[in-house]
Amino acid sequence: MISHYYFVLLLAVLLPAVFYYFGLSKKRDSFASTSNIQAATSQDVKNSRSKSRASKPTQWYRNLFFQLQHLEDHPAVLEPARDELLAMFSRAVSLALEQPQGSILPIEHYDAKRVWSFIEDEHEKVLTKWGSYLERRKQGQDPELFATAEAAKAWLVQQAPVKFVDGAWLAHMHKITTPFALRSVTKDAWQVLSEELGDGDLSKHHVYLYRQLLEDIGCPLPDGHSAEFIKPCHWDRVDNRDAWEAAVGQLLISLFPNEFLPEILGFNMHYELITLDTMRAAHELKALGINPYYFLIHISIDNADSGHTAMATHTVTRYLDMVRATEGEAALEQAWKRVQVGYTLSQALGGSLSHERESSSSAVTGSGFAAPNIPLDPLSARVIDIFKAKASVSHKFHCQSRARIGGQTLAEWLAPSMWTHPHPRQHLKLLTALSQAKPWIYPGASRKSLLVRELSWEGRMFGAFTHNEVVALTAWIDSLGPENNAWLYWSFTRRKPLASKDAVGELQDPVRHHPVVMPCDADKTDTGGLTTGSQESDSDSALRIEQHPLTPPSNARLPDVIALWFAHIGLLENTINTPSRTASPLYASIVRLLRAQAGFAIETHIVAAMDEMKRLSCPSLVDIGLELIFRAGWATSAKPSCLQDVFLLTGSQGQGDESAGLAHDMLRWGARPSANLGLLLGLALAFLELKDAIARAPRLLGQESRLVLGAIVARERQSLEECARELRSVDGAQYKQLIRGYQFGRGALENCL
């Protein structure tokens, strides 16, 4: 991929010629004004937001919405998904740069106190607006969201795509592939996800509550993860493109937790803020006789004292303080920029930046808020110098031009007022606008690009560029890919650009990455030995747990046991990646199991919220596994930092081929949770017996860890028994796989021990 610096340098060559061409005559103005150049005005914010996605119809977002919730069947979607996420990041930063008021970007350098103060101020602004709203209503003004009950019902249906993925922005967090040092941070974020999923209580599950609300008002919809949900027949009369885009944004932001953890945490911090629309919706729905409880719980559970707002902010500051302590100030500042990007994406998807700009654009100019100063690299600074020089001699030539780039006329771009004093925000805006100027430039297709044709012989701009300039321009266009839409993200965060093809190409090893790209025929090969070689006939439909306990492992077999120990933690963690699918009794039980494995407190009728973060941490299965390694005396120089280290360490201690193969197989099976659900549950049942055996062996763990492990196993067993009963009643085929998975797992563990 072409470097950002080369990209900007070529822009310096390109822009003066484009300006020259646009300003030649009224006739050419007419030609330019009828082209497909994005021509949003500075007042039309909605068009400005949508111009870079104009080629994507609503159905495109619907299809992506479905595919992202069925990754195991659509692994090819990962590359375009990452491209879209990067483009969303850049659009969000661009919007925030245009509108610094209400943006987090003016906090140029991380300071925990400033972050908390900023969040408190944002919370107070909402409460002030809420007070003003109530006063207007007392004065007799009409409702501001819903004029009638029918309008309210239509709005509730419009919002369904977003509400049916509630919690999805955190859904791929806290996996077994998460670096161990970060697990305390990702655990805090996962607690927010757990509460979105009702902590395993279906009646408190947010997607379930919204689904019930739609049924109560007589507007039921199919399950949000189903193919039926995205069919046009449900949406022909509903204008909710922004809702689909926002829903896709939530699914995208969670997708690459190992790469985009800071952005996810920043997104979470903004998304959990209480909003005025939520408060108005609860107020006006109640007045119309519609149950407002879904919105009421979001007002209470997201509170800034002990709720999700506080939890999300605490997670961000804890993460950044950890980066400062372990990696230094430079890494901290980059991580802070990335947190800001995630925050602005949530803001942009929610429309709050746009609404504020539309309602108070005049106040922005004199608001006292300063756009953050994003230092330009030397080549970018040189480009700005070139533009400044051109502007000083050519701005009056373009006064009659009606052509626009990025919502501004050429005269506005070239005005001396823009160049007399430094305006870094405007300079970035200029580069962004030009990079999106189709049809003049089609990334990767110079022959299709109108600019190249016009610069060539018989083109109307022939001679404006030299031969070498045209060659360079052609090479640049042919080298561009989808990442062209993401250059502002790379520039703002100062990350080295990485093409999605390369990033996704790395996702082949389930020991290192999440998500993992599985082979197309994974469902045919991964579990082949289990589907045909079970010990029980298909007619035997009753699960029988082996009554003979497993023998605790000897020291010689510990490498085999430890590899399997860490692999088994990943068996069920991917089953809850899709919030809509988890709105059922079966998956509610799995949520409780995962909470036990991760060291969370036993669920109560009231959410734990900040109490969980303040609680003295209870060991998780990962912590107990690390203790097994420590007490075995292997990690004498350095404790393993991640799952890959564990596998390398156990391999060096003589891990057998059979147990190593099974450990890798379990990670692969866990990456396909829908196809392998019964198998995964059966294996999890078998591994309860391994944990029982280890808990009985005093030499393997300390007394406290043995007690903790026994308590975890008891909670897991209760959840798995509930899962088995539920699966038997709803899916006979998967229940048979559960039986086979248990039998297979039990036999494999006997061989290892």
C-alpha positions in Angstrom: 0.0 0.0 0.0 1.2 3.5 -0.8 2.5 5.4 2.2 0.5 8.3 3.5 3.4 10.7 2.8 3.5 9.7 -0.8 -0.2 10.2 -1.0 -0.1 13.7 0.4 2.8 14.6 -1.8 0.9 13.7 -4.9 -2.1 15.7 -3.6 0.2 18.7 -3.7 0.7 18.0 -7.4 -3.0 17.4 -8.0 -4.8 20.2 -6.3 -3.5 23.3 -8.1 -4.3 21.7 -11.5 -7.8 20.9 -10.3 -8.3 24.4 -9.1 -7.0 25.8 -12.4 -9.3 23.5 -14.4 -12.4 24.3 -12.4 -11.9 28.1 -12.7 -11.3 28.4 -16.4 -14.7 29.5 -17.6 -18.5 29.5 -16.8 -18.8 26.8 -19.4 -16.5 24.6 -17.5 -18.2 25.6 -14.3 -21.4 24.2 -15.8 -19.6 21.0 -16.7 -18.2 20.6 -13.2 -21.5 21.4 -11.5 -23.2 18.5 -13.3 -20.5 16.0 -12.4 -20.7 13.5 -9.5 -18.3 15.4 -7.2 -19.6 15.5 -3.7 -21.1 19.0 -3.3 -22.6 19.1 0.2 -22.9 22.6 1.6 -21.5 23.6 5.0 -25.0 23.9 6.3 -26.2 20.5 5.1 -24.5 18.3 7.7 -26.5 15.2 6.8 -25.3 15.2 3.3 -21.8 15.8 4.5 -22.0 12.7 6.7 -23.4 10.5 3.9 -21.3 11.7 0.9 -18.5 9.2 1.5 -21.0 6.3 1.7 -23.3 7.4 -1.1 -22.5 4.3 -3.1 -23.7 2.0 -0.4 -27.5 1.4 -0.3 -29.3 0.5 2.8 -29.5 -3.1 1.8 -25.6 -3.2 1.8 -25.7 -2.4 5.5 -28.5 -5.0 6.0 -26.4 -7.7 4.3 -23.3 -6.8 6.3 -25.5 -6.7 9.5 -26.4 -10.3 8.8 -23.0 -11.5 7.8 -21.3 -10.0 10.8 -23.6 -12.0 13.1 -22.8 -15.2 11.2 -19.0 -14.9 10.8 -18.4 -18.6 10.8 -20.4 -18.9 7.6 -19.1 -15.7 6.1 -15.3 -15.4 6.9 -14.7 -13.5 3.7 -16.6 -10.5 5.2 -13.7 -9.8 7.6 -11.6 -7.9 5.0 -14.4 -5.5 3.8 -15.6 -5.2 7.4 -12.2 -3.9 8.5 -12.1 -1.5 5.5 -15.5 -0.1 6.5 -14.5 0.3 10.1 -11.4 2.2 9.2 -13.5 4.4 6.9 -16.0 5.0 9.7 -13.1 6.0 12.0 -11.9 8.6 9.5 -15.4 10.0 8.9 -15.9 10.3 12.7 -12.6 12.1 13.3 -13.4 14.4 10.4 -16.8 15.3 11.9 -15.3 15.9 15.3 -12.6 18.2 13.8 -15.3 20.2 12.1 -17.3 20.5 15.4 -14.9 20.7 18.4 -17.7 21.7 20.7 -18.9 18.6 22.6 -16.0 16.7 21.2 -13.3 14.9 23.2 -10.6 15.9 20.7 -9.7 19.2 22.4 -8.2 17.1 25.3 -4.9 16.8 23.4 -3.0 15.0 26.1 -4.3 12.3 28.4 -5.0 13.3 32.0 -7.3 11.1 34.1 -8.8 14.0 36.0 -9.6 15.8 32.7 -11.2 12.7 31.3 -13.5 12.3 34.4 -14.2 16.1 34.4 -15.1 15.9 30.7 -17.5 13.0 31.2 -19.1 14.7 34.2 -19.6 17.9 32.1 -21.2 15.9 29.3 -23.5 14.3 31.8 -24.4 17.6 33.3 -25.2 19.1 29.8 -27.7 16.3 29.2 -29.3 16.9 32.6 -29.5 20.7 31.8 -31.2 20.0 28.5 -33.5 17.6 30.2 -34.5 20.3 32.7 -35.2 22.7 29.8 -37.3 20.0 28.0 -39.4 19.5 31.1 -39.9 23.2 31.5 -41.1 23.5 27.9 -43.5 20.7 28.4 -44.8 22.4 31.6 -45.4 25.5 29.5 -47.7 23.5 27.3 -45.4 22.7 24.4 -46.1 19.6 22.3 -44.1 16.3 22.6 -40.8 16.6 20.7 -40.3 13.0 19.6 -43.8 11.5 19.1 -46.9 13.3 18.1 -49.0 10.2 18.3 -48.9 6.6 19.5 -48.6 5.4 15.9 -45.6 7.7 15.4 -44.0 6.3 18.5 -44.6 2.7 17.3 -43.0 3.6 13.9 -40.0 5.1 15.7 -39.6 2.0 17.9 -39.6 -0.2 14.8 -37.0 2.1 13.1 -34.6 1.7 16.0 -34.9 -2.1 16.0 -31.6 -2.8 14.1 -29.6 -0.9 16.8 -31.6 -2.3 19.7 -31.2 -5.9 18.5 -27.4 -5.7 18.8 -27.4 -4.0 22.2 -24.0 -4.8 23.7 -22.5 -5.9 20.4 -19.7 -3.3 20.6 -18.1 -5.4 23.4 -19.2 -8.9 22.2 -15.7 -10.1 21.1 -13.9 -8.9 24.2 -12.1 -10.9 26.9 -11.2 -14.0 24.9 -8.7 -16.6 25.8 -6.4 -15.0 23.2 -6.5 -11.7 25.1 -3.0 -10.9 26.5 -3.0 -11.9 30.1 -1.8 -8.5 31.3 -4.9 -6.9 29.7 -7.4 -9.3 31.1 -8.1 -7.1 34.2 -9.1 -4.3 31.8 -11.1 -6.4 29.4 -12.8 -8.1 32.3 -14.1 -4.7 33.5 -15.5 -4.0 30.0 -17.0 -7.5 29.8 -18.9 -6.8 33.0 -20.8 -4.1 31.0 -21.5 -6.6 28.3 -22.7 -9.1 30.9 -25.2 -6.6 32.3 -26.4 -5.8 28.7 -27.1 -9.6 28.5 -28.9 -9.5 31.8 -26.1 -11.3 33.7 -27.7 -14.5 32.5 -31.2 -13.6 33.6 -33.4 -13.6 30.4 -35.9 -11.2 31.9 -33.2 -8.5 32.2 -31.6 -9.1 28.8 -31.8 -5.9 26.8 -32.5 -7.4 23.4 -35.1 -9.6 24.9 -36.8 -6.6 26.6 -36.9 -4.7 23.3 -38.3 -7.7 21.5 -41.0 -7.9 24.1 -41.7 -4.2 23.7 -42.3 -4.6 20.0 -44.6 -7.5 20.6 -46.5 -5.5 23.2 -47.2 -2.7 20.7 -48.3 -5.1 18.0 -45.1 -4.7 15.9 -43.2 -8.0 16.3 -40.1 -8.5 14.2 -38.0 -11.7 13.5 -34.9 -12.4 15.5 -32.3 -9.8 14.8 -29.7 -12.4 13.8 -32.0 -14.2 11.4 -32.0 -13.9 7.6 -35.7 -13.0 7.8 -34.9 -9.8 9.7 -33.0 -8.1 6.9 -35.6 -8.9 4.2 -36.9 -5.7 2.5 -40.5 -6.7 3.2 -40.0 -5.6 6.8 -38.5 -2.3 5.9 -40.1 -1.1 2.6 -42.0 1.7 4.4 -39.4 2.4 7.0 -36.7 5.1 6.5 -34.0 3.9 8.9 -30.7 3.9 7.0 -28.9 5.6 9.8 -30.1 2.9 12.2 -28.7 0.1 10.0 -25.4 2.0 9.7 -25.2 2.5 13.5 -26.0 -1.1 14.1 -23.3 -2.2 11.7 -20.9 0.2 13.4 -21.5 -1.5 16.8 -20.8 -4.9 15.2 -17.7 -3.7 13.5 -16.0 -1.9 16.4 -16.0 -5.1 18.4 -14.7 -7.3 15.7 -10.9 -7.0 16.1 -10.3 -6.7 19.8 -6.6 -7.6 19.6 -6.0 -4.7 17.2 -8.5 -2.1 18.2 -8.8 -2.4 22.0 -8.3 1.4 22.7 -11.0 2.3 20.1 -13.4 -0.2 21.6 -12.9 1.3 25.1 -13.4 4.8 23.8 -16.5 3.8 21.9 -17.9 2.2 25.1 -17.2 5.3 27.1 -19.3 7.5 24.9 -22.0 4.9 24.1 -22.8 4.4 27.8 -23.5 8.1 28.4 -27.1 8.9 29.2 -28.8 10.7 26.2 -31.5 13.2 26.1 -33.4 11.2 23.5 -33.5 8.2 25.9 -35.0 10.4 28.6 -37.5 12.1 26.2 -38.5 8.7 24.8 -39.2 7.3 28.3 -41.3 10.4 29.2 -43.3 10.5 26.0 -43.9 6.8 25.6 -45.4 6.7 29.1 -47.7 9.5 28.2 -48.9 7.6 25.2 -49.6 4.4 27.2 -46.6 2.5 25.9 -44.4 0.7 28.4 -41.2 2.8 28.7 -39.3 0.4 30.9 -36.6 -0.5 28.3 -35.6 3.2 28.2 -36.0 3.7 31.9 -33.5 1.0 32.7 -31.0 2.6 30.3 -31.4 5.8 32.2 -30.7 4.1 35.6 -28.2 1.4 34.6 -26.0 3.9 32.7 -25.7 6.4 35.6 -22.4 8.2 36.1 -21.9 7.3 39.7 -22.0 3.5 39.8 -23.4 2.5 36.4 -22.1 1.9 32.9 -20.9 5.5 32.4 -18.7 5.2 35.5 -17.7 1.7 34.6 -16.7 2.6 31.0 -14.7 5.7 32.1 -13.0 3.7 34.9 -12.0 1.1 32.3 -10.5 3.7 29.9 -8.4 5.4 32.7 -7.3 2.0 34.0 -6.2 0.9 30.6 -4.3 4.2 29.8 -2.6 4.3 33.2 -1.5 0.7 32.5 -0.1 1.7 29.1 1.8 4.6 30.7 3.3 2.4 33.4 4.4 -0.4 31.0 5.1 1.3 27.7 5.8 5.0 28.4 4.5 8.4 27.5 4.7 8.0 23.7 2.7 4.9 23.7 0.2 6.5 26.1 -0.4 9.5 23.8 -1.0 7.2 20.8 -3.4 5.0 22.9 -5.2 8.2 24.0 -5.7 9.3 20.4 -7.1 5.9 19.6 -9.5 6.1 22.6 -10.6 9.4 21.2 -11.3 7.9 17.8 -13.5 5.3 19.3 -15.4 7.9 21.3 -16.0 10.0 18.2 -17.2 7.0 16.2 -19.9 6.4 18.8 -20.7 10.1 18.7 -21.0 10.1 14.9 -23.1 7.0 14.7 -25.5 8.4 17.3 -25.7 11.6 15.4 -24.9 13.8 18.4 -22.2 15.8 16.6 -24.6 16.4 13.6 -27.5 17.4 15.8 -25.3 19.8 17.8 -23.9 21.4 14.6 -27.4 21.8 13.1 -28.9 23.4 16.2 -26.0 25.6 17.2 -23.7 26.2 14.3 -23.6 29.9 14.9 -22.5 29.2 18.5 -19.6 27.1 17.4 -17.7 29.9 15.9 -17.5 31.9 19.1 -17.7 29.0 21.5 -14.2 29.3 22.8 -13.5 25.6 21.9 -10.3 25.2 20.0 -9.7 22.4 17.4 -6.9 20.1 18.5 -3.6 20.9 16.9 -2.7 17.7 15.0 1.0 18.2 14.0 1.6 17.6 10.3 4.4 15.4 9.2 7.1 17.3 7.2 5.7 16.3 3.8 2.2 17.3 4.7 3.5 20.6 6.0 5.2 21.1 2.7 1.9 20.5 0.9 0.2 23.2 2.9 3.0 25.6 2.0 2.4 24.8 -1.7 -1.3 25.5 -1.3 -0.6 28.7 0.5 1.6 29.9 -2.3 -0.9 29.0 -4.9 -3.7 30.7 -3.0 -1.9 34.0 -2.8 -1.8 34.4 -6.6 -5.0 32.5 -7.7 -7.8 33.0 -5.3 -9.6 35.8 -7.3 -9.6 33.7 -10.4 -12.2 31.4 -8.9 -14.8 33.8 -7.5 -17.4 32.7 -10.2 -16.8 29.0 -9.9 -19.7 27.1 -8.5 -17.8 23.8 -8.2 -17.4 22.5 -4.7 -15.0 20.1 -3.0 -16.1 18.9 0.4 -18.9 21.4 0.7 -16.8 24.5 0.0 -16.3 26.5 -3.1 -12.8 26.9 -4.6 -12.9 30.5 -3.6 -13.5 29.5 0.0 -10.6 27.0 -0.1 -8.3 29.7 -1.6 -9.4 32.6 0.5 -6.5 34.5 2.1 -8.2 34.3 5.5 -7.7 30.5 5.4 -4.0 30.8 4.7 -2.9 34.0 6.5 -3.0 32.3 9.9 -2.5 28.6 10.7 -5.6 26.5 10.5 -4.6 22.9 10.9 -8.2 21.7 11.1 -9.0 23.3 7.7 -5.9 21.9 6.2 -6.8 18.4 7.2 -10.3 19.0 6.0 -9.0 20.0 2.6 -6.9 16.9 2.2 -9.8 14.7 3.3 -12.2 16.3 0.8 -9.9 16.0 -2.2 -9.2 12.4 -1.4 -12.9 11.6 -1.9 -13.4 13.6 -5.1 -15.0 11.0 -7.4 -15.2 10.7 -10.4 -11.9 12.5 -10.7 -10.1 9.8 -8.8 -11.1 6.2 -8.5 -8.7 4.4 -6.2 -7.0 1.6 -7.9 -8.3 2.5 -11.4 -6.4 5.2 -13.1 -8.0 4.4 -16.5 -11.4 5.0 -15.0 -10.3 8.2 -13.3 -11.6 11.3 -15.1 -8.6 13.4 -14.0 -6.1 11.2 -15.8 -8.2 11.4 -19.0 -8.4 15.1 -18.8 -4.6 15.4 -18.2 -3.9 13.3 -21.3 -3.8 14.4 -25.0 -7.1 15.7 -26.1 -8.1 16.2 -22.5 -9.2 19.6 -21.4 -6.4 19.8 -18.9 -3.6 18.7 -21.2 -0.4 20.5 -20.3 -1.5 21.4 -16.8 0.7 18.5 -15.5 4.1 17.5 -16.8 4.8 14.0 -18.0 6.5 13.0 -14.8 3.6 14.4 -12.8 1.1 12.4 -14.8 3.1 9.2 -14.4 3.3 9.8 -10.7 -0.4 10.5 -10.5 -1.3 7.4 -12.4 1.0 5.2 -10.2 -0.6 6.7 -7.1 -4.2 6.1 -8.3 -3.4 2.5 -9.3 -1.8 1.9 -5.9 -4.7 3.1 -3.9 -7.2 0.7 -2.3 -10.1 1.0 0.2 -7.6 2.3 2.8 -7.7 5.6 1.0 -10.9 6.3 2.9 -9.0 5.7 6.2 -6.0 7.9 5.8 -7.2 10.4 8.4 -7.4 7.7 11.0 -3.8 6.6 10.3 -2.7 10.2 10.4 -4.5 11.2 13.6 -3.4 8.1 15.5 0.1 8.1 14.0 -0.2 4.3 13.5 1.6 2.7 10.6 -1.0 1.9 8.0 -1.8 -1.8 7.6 -4.0 -3.0 4.7 -7.0 -5.1 5.6 -5.8 -7.9 3.3 -2.7 -8.2 5.4 -4.4 -7.8 8.7 -7.0 -10.4 8.0 -4.4 -12.7 6.4 -2.8 -13.0 9.8 -5.9 -14.4 11.4 -5.1 -18.0 10.7 -3.8 -19.2 14.1 -6.5 -19.8 16.8 -3.7 -19.8 19.4 -2.8 -16.1 18.6 -5.8 -14.4 17.2 -9.5 -13.6 17.5 -11.4 -13.8 15.3 -9.8 -16.6 13.4 -10.3 -17.2 9.7 -11.4 -20.8 9.4 -11.1 -22.9 6.2 -14.2 -22.9 4.0 -14.7 -26.6 4.7 -14.1 -26.4 8.4 -17.5 -27.7 9.3 -16.8 -30.9 7.2 -13.4 -31.7 8.5 -13.0 -30.3 12.0 -15.4 -32.6 13.8 -15.5 -35.5 11.3 -14.2 -38.0 13.8 -17.0 -37.2 16.2 -19.9 -37.2 13.8 -19.2 -40.7 12.6 -17.4 -42.5 15.4 -19.5 -42.0 18.4 -19.7 -44.8 21.0 -23.5 -44.5 21.3 -26.1 -45.2 18.7 -28.3 -42.4 17.4 -31.3 -44.0 19.2 -29.6 -43.4 22.6 -30.7 -39.9 23.5 -29.9 -39.8 27.2 -26.7 -38.2 28.6 -25.0 -40.5 31.1 -22.2 -38.9 33.1 -19.3 -41.3 34.0 -19.5 -42.1 37.7 -15.8 -42.9 38.1 -13.8 -39.7 38.9 -10.7 -39.0 36.9 -7.3 -39.6 38.5 -5.4 -36.4 39.2 -2.5 -35.9 36.7 1.0 -36.8 37.5 3.8 -34.3 37.1 4.9 -36.0 33.9 1.5 -35.4 32.3 1.1 -31.8 33.4 2.2 -30.3 30.0 -0.6 -32.1 28.3 -3.1 -31.1 31.0 -2.1 -27.4 31.0 -2.4 -27.0 27.2 -5.9 -28.5 27.4 -6.7 -26.4 30.4 -6.2 -23.1 28.6 -7.8 -24.4 25.4 -11.0 -25.5 27.1 -11.5 -22.0 28.5 -12.2 -20.9 24.9 -14.8 -23.6 24.2 -18.0 -21.5 24.8 -16.7 -17.9 24.9 -17.7 -17.2 21.3 -21.3 -18.5 21.7 -22.4 -15.1 23.0 -20.8 -12.9 20.2 -24.3 -12.2 18.8 -26.6 -10.4 21.4 -29.8 -11.3 19.6 -29.0 -15.0 19.6 -28.3 -14.9 23.4 -31.9 -13.8 24.2 -32.9 -17.3 25.0 -32.8 -19.6 28.1 -30.0 -21.7 26.7 -27.6 -18.8 26.1 -28.6 -17.2 29.4 -27.2 -20.3 31.1 -24.0 -20.0 29.0 -23.6 -16.4 30.1 -23.7 -17.5 33.8 -21.1 -20.2 33.0 -18.8 -17.7 31.4 -19.2 -15.4 34.4 -18.1 -18.2 36.7 -15.1 -19.1 34.6 -14.0 -15.4 34.4 -14.1 -15.0 38.2 -17.2 -12.8 38.5 -19.3 -12.8 41.6 -22.5 -15.0 41.8 -25.4 -13.2 40.2 -28.0 -11.4 42.4 -31.3 -9.8 41.5 -29.5 -6.4 41.4 -26.7 -5.6 39.0 -23.2 -5.4 40.5 -22.0 -2.5 38.4 -19.1 -0.7 40.0 -19.2 -3.1 43.0 -17.7 -5.7 40.7 -14.8 -3.5 39.7 -14.2 -2.5 43.4 -14.4 -6.1 44.6 -11.2 -7.9 45.5 -10.6 -9.9 42.3 -11.6 -13.6 42.5 -9.3 -15.9 40.5 -10.5 -16.9 37.1 -9.7 -20.2 35.2 -6.9 -18.3 33.5 -5.4 -17.3 36.8 -5.6 -20.9 38.1 -4.0 -22.2 35.0 -1.1 -19.7 35.5 -0.7 -21.0 39.0 -0.5 -24.6 37.7 2.4 -23.5 35.5 4.1 -21.6 38.4 3.8 -24.5 40.9 5.1 -26.9 38.2 8.3 -24.8 38.3 8.4 -24.2 34.5 8.1 -20.4 34.3 11.2 -19.6 36.3 12.4 -16.7 34.2 9.1 -15.1 32.9 5.5 -15.9 33.3 3.6 -16.6 30.0 2.1 -13.4 28.7 -0.5 -14.9 26.4 -2.0 -18.2 25.2 0.7 -18.6 22.5 3.4 -18.5 25.3 1.5 -21.2 27.2 1.5 -23.5 24.1 5.2 -22.9 23.4 6.0 -23.5 27.1 4.0 -26.8 27.3 5.5 -27.9 24.0 9.0 -27.4 25.3 8.1 -29.5 28.4 7.2 -32.5 26.3 3.5 -32.1 25.4 2.3 -35.1 23.5 1.1 -34.9 19.9 -2.4 -36.2 20.9 -3.0 -33.6 23.6 -1.5 -30.8 21.4 -3.7 -31.7 18.5 -6.8 -31.8 20.7 -5.9 -28.4 22.3 -5.7 -26.8 18.8 -8.9 -28.6 17.7 -10.8 -27.3 20.6 -9.8 -23.7 19.8 -10.9 -24.3 16.1 -14.2 -25.8 17.2 -14.8 -22.9 19.5 -14.5 -20.5 16.6 -17.6 -22.1 15.0 -20.0 -21.8 18.0 -23.3 -22.2 16.0 -22.3 -25.3 14.0 -20.6 -26.9 17.0 -22.8 -25.8 19.9 -23.7 -29.3 21.1 -20.1 -30.6 20.8 -18.8 -27.6 22.7 -21.3 -28.1 25.6 -20.4 -31.8 25.7 -16.7 -31.1 25.9 -17.3 -28.5 28.6 -19.1 -31.1 30.6 -16.2 -33.5 30.3 -13.7 -30.9 31.4 -15.7 -30.4 34.7 -14.2 -33.8 35.6 -10.6 -32.6 34.9 -11.2 -29.6 37.1 -12.6 -31.8 39.9 -9.5 -34.0 39.6 -7.1 -31.0 39.9 -9.1 -29.5 42.8 -8.6 -32.8 44.7 -4.8 -32.7 44.2 -3.2 -30.6 47.0 0.2 -30.5 45.3 -1.0 -28.8 42.1 -2.8 -25.8 43.6 -2.8 -23.8 46.9 -5.7 -24.3 49.3 -7.4 -21.0 48.4 -7.3 -21.8 44.6 -8.6 -25.3 45.2 -11.6 -23.8 47.0 -12.2 -21.2 44.3 -11.9 -23.8 41.6 -14.5 -26.0 43.4 -16.9 -23.1 43.6 -16.4 -22.3 39.9 -17.0 -26.0 38.9 -20.3 -26.0 41.0 -21.6 -22.9 39.1 -20.5 -24.4 35.8 -22.1 -27.7 36.4 -25.5 -26.1 37.3 -25.3 -24.0 34.0 -24.3 -27.0 31.9 -27.1 -29.1 33.3 -29.6 -26.4 32.4 -28.1 -26.2 28.9 -28.4 -29.9 28.4 -32.0 -29.9 29.4 -32.8 -27.0 27.2 -30.9 -28.3 24.2 -32.6 -31.6 24.5 -36.0 -29.9 24.2 -35.2 -27.5 21.4 -32.6 -29.2 19.2 -32.3 -33.0 19.2 -29.5 -33.1 16.7 -27.3 -30.7 18.7 -28.2 -32.7 21.9 -26.8 -35.8 20.3 -23.7 -33.9 19.5 -23.5 -32.9 23.2 -23.5 -36.6 24.1 -20.8 -37.4 21.6 -18.8 -34.4 22.8 -18.9 -35.5 26.4 -18.0 -39.1 25.5 -15.1 -37.9 23.3 -13.8 -35.5 25.9 -14.0 -38.0 28.7 -12.1 -40.6 26.7 -9.4 -38.0 25.6 -8.9 -36.9 29.2 -8.5 -40.5 30.4 -5.8 -41.0 27.8 -4.0 -37.8 28.9 -4.1 -38.5 32.6 
